[in-house]
């Protein structure tokens, strides 16, 4: 599989200059005022990245939404709704109450609503989405999920979350699409107001010089993941991490970068040798749930462990999974310079 992927990247490499030229021209048109972004009637905070998937945008969106609520704001999250079955604008939740299924709005926005208690909507057009979201919810600040490359909507604050471990892990992480995983070169960070270095479950990793140079003079914050507990996806009961130490589990996940998830579980003393890895944003079918059941019993595992992102899609199969103990690891993003970050965000609103 790895050899096939490497071969595909090699074949796609000649298209990299084409991709670079198109993105560079588009960004120039915005910077030069040839293309004009529309200003919203409420402040907009964009959260984005320069690579494809797995950088930690969703945990960061949840963190920021909670922070804004604690400051007295009424934030709403606007996302494209990747992987959803619908098109156009869709209100996903109002005041934390879901108004659409996970299939209709997408797994990330569904998870965000559950964990932040905010209003939310999905829309391919961020401009139309912002207008309608303000009308539908009366929000006073919009958190624009995955907004760094979507420049048609003006923002008061442009935040970029950067996955340090991914950048250091593989050459493909440092190569542009379609051969690699980069949406934009590190020079794009010049557009950002601040960079959040996501160390995930690692110790503080060095900010790569070739990236840091482009964020000179900008605010740089450090973030990491904290695994807080396990939640039974059927009953909602939470359990301590210590309850799972030494346990053999079947690990099921469909996320962009599962390495840090497995690292966290192994650090807790959980045997993760049995794994079922699906593509990112995977929506499970009944047949796949039956395969999970079959693998669980064949492996003599004590439980099934999954991510919160997968849990919101597996919950609908509670009846089929009634005889299996299945838990989601609860992960929260923590910013080390929390007070400084709070003051910085407030200064932009």
NORNORMO-V881734 format. One record per residue. RES is the residue in three letters. SS is DSSP state (@ for helix, = for strand, . for the rest). PSI is psi in radians with two decimals (* if undefined). OMEGA is omega in degrees with one decimal (NA if undefined). Layout:
# NORNORMO-V881734
RES & SS & PSI & OMEGA
RES & SS & PSI & OMEGA
This chain:
# NORNORMO-V881734
UNK & . & -0.77 & 179.6
UNK & @ & -0.66 & 178.9
UNK & @ & -0.67 & 179.0
UNK & @ & -0.74 & 179.2
UNK & @ & -0.72 & 178.9
UNK & @ & -0.71 & 178.9
UNK & @ & -0.69 & 179.4
UNK & @ & -0.73 & 177.9
UNK & @ & -0.71 & 179.6
UNK & @ & -0.75 & -179.2
UNK & @ & -0.55 & -178.2
UNK & @ & -0.20 & -174.5
UNK & @ & -0.68 & 179.4
UNK & @ & -0.34 & -179.8
UNK & @ & -0.17 & -178.6
UNK & @ & -0.82 & 178.3
UNK & @ & -0.59 & 178.1
UNK & @ & -0.83 & 178.5
UNK & @ & -0.77 & -179.6
UNK & @ & -0.76 & -179.0
UNK & @ & -0.74 & -179.0
UNK & @ & -0.82 & -178.6
UNK & @ & -0.66 & 179.6
UNK & @ & -0.71 & 179.4
UNK & @ & -0.74 & 179.8
UNK & @ & -0.81 & 179.8
UNK & @ & -0.64 & 177.3
UNK & @ & -0.75 & 180.0
UNK & @ & -0.68 & 177.8
UNK & @ & -0.79 & -177.8
UNK & @ & -0.59 & -177.7
UNK & . & -0.10 & 179.2
UNK & . & 0.15 & 176.5
UNK & . & -0.71 & 169.9
UNK & . & 2.34 & -175.2
UNK & . & 2.27 & 175.6
UNK & . & 2.61 & -179.5
UNK & = & 2.42 & -180.0
UNK & . & 2.31 & 178.0
UNK & . & 2.80 & 178.0
UNK & . & -0.16 & 175.5
UNK & . & 2.77 & 179.0
UNK & = & 2.57 & 178.7
UNK & = & 2.25 & 173.9
UNK & = & 2.08 & -179.6
UNK & = & 2.39 & 172.4
UNK & = & 2.19 & -178.8
UNK & = & -2.95 & 178.0
UNK & . & 3.11 & 178.1
UNK & . & 0.07 & 179.1
UNK & = & 3.00 & -178.3
UNK & . & 2.04 & 168.3
UNK & . & 2.63 & 170.2
UNK & . & 0.16 & -176.8
UNK & . & -0.29 & 179.7
UNK & . & 0.41 & -179.0
UNK & @ & -0.81 & -175.7
UNK & @ & -0.86 & 175.6
UNK & @ & -0.58 & 179.4
UNK & @ & -0.69 & 175.9
UNK & @ & -0.75 & 179.0
UNK & @ & -0.79 & 179.1
UNK & @ & -0.85 & -177.6
UNK & @ & -0.70 & 179.6
UNK & @ & -0.75 & 177.0
UNK & @ & -0.72 & 179.7
UNK & @ & -0.79 & -179.8
UNK & @ & -0.69 & 177.4
UNK & @ & -0.69 & -179.8
UNK & @ & -0.40 & 179.2
UNK & . & 0.03 & 176.9
UNK & . & 0.07 & 178.2
UNK & . & 2.91 & 176.5
UNK & . & 1.34 & -174.0
UNK & = & 2.64 & 171.4
UNK & = & 2.55 & -178.2
UNK & = & 2.32 & 177.6
UNK & = & 2.19 & -176.5
UNK & = & 2.86 & 173.2
UNK & . & -0.60 & -177.5
UNK & . & 0.94 & -176.0
UNK & . & 2.35 & 176.3
UNK & . & 0.03 & -178.3
UNK & . & 2.85 & -178.1
UNK & . & -0.06 & -175.7
UNK & . & 2.97 & 176.1
UNK & . & 2.81 & 177.0
UNK & . & -2.87 & -178.8
UNK & . & 2.41 & 176.2
UNK & = & 2.17 & 173.9
UNK & = & 2.07 & -177.0
UNK & = & -0.52 & -178.8
UNK & = & 2.59 & 174.6
UNK & = & 2.15 & -178.8
UNK & . & 0.69 & 177.1
UNK & . & -0.08 & 179.2
UNK & = & 2.02 & -177.1
UNK & = & 2.38 & 179.6
UNK & . & 0.09 & 179.1
UNK & . & 2.71 & 178.9
UNK & . & 2.89 & 179.6
UNK & @ & -0.57 & 178.1
UNK & @ & -0.64 & -176.0
UNK & @ & -0.51 & -176.5
UNK & @ & -0.27 & 179.9
UNK & . & 2.63 & -172.8
UNK & @ & -0.67 & -175.3
UNK & @ & -0.77 & -179.3
UNK & @ & -0.59 & 178.0
UNK & @ & -0.82 & 177.6
UNK & @ & -0.71 & -179.5
UNK & @ & -0.77 & 179.6
UNK & @ & -0.81 & -178.1
UNK & @ & -0.71 & -173.2
UNK & @ & -0.29 & -178.7
UNK & @ & -0.41 & -178.6
UNK & . & 0.35 & -177.1
UNK & . & 2.94 & 166.8
UNK & = & 2.75 & -178.9
UNK & = & 2.70 & 176.3
UNK & = & 2.80 & 175.6
UNK & = & 2.52 & -179.7
UNK & . & 2.33 & 175.5
UNK & . & -0.67 & 176.5
UNK & . & 1.94 & -178.7
UNK & @ & -0.54 & -179.9
UNK & @ & -0.91 & 177.5
UNK & @ & -0.72 & -179.4
UNK & @ & -0.72 & 179.9
UNK & @ & -0.79 & 179.7
UNK & @ & -0.87 & -175.3
UNK & @ & -0.58 & 178.4
UNK & @ & -0.70 & 177.6
UNK & @ & -0.77 & 179.4
UNK & @ & -0.74 & -175.0
UNK & @ & -0.50 & -170.9
UNK & @ & -0.29 & -175.8
UNK & . & 0.47 & -178.7
UNK & . & 2.69 & 177.8
UNK & . & 0.06 & 172.9
UNK & = & 2.36 & -179.4
UNK & = & 2.27 & 171.3
UNK & = & 1.95 & -176.4
UNK & = & 1.86 & -177.9
UNK & = & 2.26 & 179.3
UNK & . & 0.88 & -172.2
UNK & . & -0.03 & -171.7
UNK & . & -0.70 & -180.0
UNK & . & -0.17 & -178.4
UNK & . & 1.52 & -166.3
UNK & . & 0.07 & -178.5
UNK & . & -0.31 & 179.4
UNK & = & 2.14 & 178.9
UNK & . & 2.61 & 178.6
UNK & . & 2.59 & 177.3
UNK & . & -0.44 & -176.3
UNK & = & 2.19 & 179.9
UNK & = & 1.89 & -179.2
UNK & = & 2.30 & 178.1
UNK & = & 2.20 & 176.8
UNK & = & 2.26 & -172.2
UNK & = & 2.12 & -179.5
UNK & = & 1.76 & -175.4
UNK & @ & -0.78 & -176.5
UNK & @ & -0.66 & 179.0
UNK & @ & -0.74 & -180.0
UNK & @ & -0.67 & -176.6
UNK & @ & -0.22 & -168.5
UNK & @ & -0.61 & -171.6
UNK & . & 2.46 & 179.7
UNK & @ & -0.54 & -179.6
UNK & @ & -0.46 & 179.0
UNK & @ & -0.25 & -177.7
UNK & @ & 0.27 & -178.7
UNK & . & 2.48 & -178.1
UNK & = & 2.71 & 169.5
UNK & . & 2.67 & 1.3
UNK & . & -0.01 & -179.1
UNK & . & -0.49 & -179.0
UNK & . & -2.76 & -175.7
UNK & . & 0.05 & -178.3
UNK & = & 2.25 & 171.7
UNK & . & -0.67 & 179.6
UNK & . & 2.74 & 175.8
UNK & . & 2.76 & 179.2
UNK & @ & -0.41 & 178.5
UNK & @ & -0.35 & 178.3
UNK & @ & -0.35 & -179.7
UNK & @ & -0.27 & 176.1
UNK & @ & -0.46 & 179.9
UNK & @ & -0.35 & -174.5
UNK & . & 2.69 & 174.0
UNK & . & -0.48 & 178.9
UNK & = & 2.66 & 177.6
UNK & = & 2.31 & 177.1
UNK & = & 2.00 & 179.7
UNK & = & 2.01 & -179.9
UNK & = & 1.91 & 179.3
UNK & . & -0.10 & -179.3
UNK & . & -2.09 & -177.9
UNK & . & 0.14 & -178.3
UNK & . & 2.86 & 169.4
UNK & . & 2.91 & -179.3
UNK & . & 2.06 & 179.6
UNK & . & 2.62 & -178.3
UNK & . & 2.33 & 176.2
UNK & . & 2.00 & -175.9
UNK & . & 2.31 & -176.9
UNK & @ & -0.69 & -175.5
UNK & @ & -0.25 & 176.0
UNK & @ & -0.75 & -176.7
UNK & @ & -0.61 & -178.0
UNK & @ & -0.51 & -177.3
UNK & @ & -0.08 & 176.9
UNK & @ & 0.33 & 178.5
UNK & . & 2.26 & 178.5
UNK & . & -0.04 & 179.8
UNK & . & 2.80 & 175.3
UNK & = & 2.35 & 175.8
UNK & = & 2.16 & 179.8
UNK & = & 2.72 & 179.6
UNK & = & 2.27 & 179.7
UNK & = & 2.73 & 175.5
UNK & = & 2.92 & 178.6
UNK & = & 2.51 & 172.8
UNK & = & 2.06 & 176.5
UNK & = & 2.01 & -170.8
UNK & = & -0.67 & -175.2
UNK & = & 3.13 & 172.5
UNK & = & 2.48 & 179.4
UNK & = & 2.24 & 173.9
UNK & = & 2.05 & -172.4
UNK & . & -0.23 & 179.3
UNK & . & -0.75 & -176.9
UNK & . & -0.38 & -176.9
UNK & . & -0.04 & 179.9
UNK & . & 2.38 & 179.0
UNK & = & 2.53 & -178.5
UNK & = & 2.65 & 179.1
UNK & . & 2.64 & 176.5
UNK & @ & -0.57 & -178.1
UNK & @ & -0.46 & -179.8
UNK & @ & -0.28 & -175.2
UNK & @ & -0.03 & 179.5
UNK & . & 2.26 & 179.1
UNK & . & 0.03 & -176.9
UNK & . & 2.53 & 172.8
UNK & = & 2.13 & -175.3
UNK & = & 2.60 & 168.8
UNK & = & 2.08 & -177.0
UNK & = & 2.13 & -178.3
UNK & = & 2.20 & 178.1
UNK & = & 2.64 & 175.4
UNK & . & 1.29 & -178.9
UNK & . & 2.87 & -172.6
UNK & . & -0.73 & -176.5
UNK & . & 1.47 & -173.7
UNK & . & -0.14 & -174.3
UNK & @ & -0.82 & -177.3
UNK & @ & -0.54 & 177.8
UNK & @ & -0.81 & 178.6
UNK & @ & -0.63 & 178.1
UNK & @ & -0.75 & -180.0
UNK & @ & -0.76 & -179.5
UNK & @ & -0.75 & 179.7
UNK & @ & -0.64 & 179.1
UNK & @ & -0.40 & 177.8
UNK & . & 0.00 & -179.9
UNK & . & 0.38 & 179.3
UNK & . & 2.32 & 177.8
UNK & = & 1.95 & -176.0
UNK & = & 0.42 & -177.5
UNK & = & -0.57 & 179.5
UNK & = & 2.02 & -174.7
UNK & = & 2.48 & 170.1
UNK & = & 1.87 & -174.8
UNK & = & 2.18 & 179.3
UNK & . & 2.97 & 178.8
UNK & . & 2.79 & 179.0
UNK & . & 2.52 & 179.9
UNK & . & 0.49 & -177.4
UNK & . & 2.24 & 170.7
UNK & . & 2.10 & -170.7
UNK & . & 2.49 & 175.3
UNK & . & 2.91 & 178.5
UNK & @ & -0.64 & 178.4
UNK & @ & -0.69 & 179.6
UNK & @ & -0.59 & 175.6
UNK & @ & -0.68 & 177.0
UNK & @ & -0.59 & 175.9
UNK & @ & -0.65 & 176.6
UNK & @ & -0.77 & 178.5
UNK & @ & -0.79 & -178.7
UNK & @ & -0.78 & -179.9
UNK & @ & -0.65 & 179.1
UNK & @ & -0.87 & -177.7
UNK & @ & -0.59 & 179.9
UNK & @ & -0.49 & -176.0
UNK & @ & -0.17 & -175.7
UNK & . & 0.55 & 177.3
UNK & . & 2.73 & 179.2
UNK & . & -0.37 & -178.4
UNK & = & 2.95 & 169.7
UNK & = & 2.29 & 177.8
UNK & = & 2.36 & -179.1
UNK & = & -3.12 & 178.3
UNK & = & 2.87 & 176.9
UNK & @ & -0.61 & 179.2
UNK & @ & -0.66 & 177.0
UNK & @ & -0.56 & -176.9
UNK & @ & -0.66 & -177.6
UNK & @ & -0.32 & 178.6
UNK & @ & -0.40 & 179.9
UNK & @ & -0.31 & -178.0
UNK & @ & -0.56 & -178.6
UNK & @ & -0.22 & 178.9
UNK & @ & 0.51 & -177.9
UNK & . & -0.67 & -179.9
UNK & . & -0.78 & -179.7
UNK & . & -0.47 & -178.5
UNK & . & 0.32 & -174.3
UNK & . & -0.55 & -176.4
UNK & . & 0.18 & -178.3
UNK & . & 2.39 & 173.9
UNK & . & 1.98 & -177.3
UNK & = & 2.23 & -172.1
UNK & = & 2.62 & 174.4
UNK & = & 2.34 & 176.0
UNK & = & 2.17 & -179.7
UNK & = & 2.08 & -177.8
UNK & = & 2.36 & 176.5
UNK & = & 2.52 & 175.1
UNK & = & 2.38 & 179.8
UNK & = & 2.30 & 175.6
UNK & = & 2.20 & -176.1
UNK & . & -0.71 & -179.2
UNK & . & 0.98 & -170.8
UNK & @ & -0.79 & -177.5
UNK & @ & -0.75 & 178.8
UNK & @ & -0.69 & 179.3
UNK & @ & -0.73 & 179.3
UNK & @ & -0.81 & -179.9
UNK & @ & -0.70 & -180.0
UNK & @ & -0.81 & 179.8
UNK & @ & -0.80 & -179.6
UNK & @ & -0.62 & -177.4
UNK & @ & -0.30 & -177.4
UNK & . & -0.09 & -176.3
UNK & . & * & NA
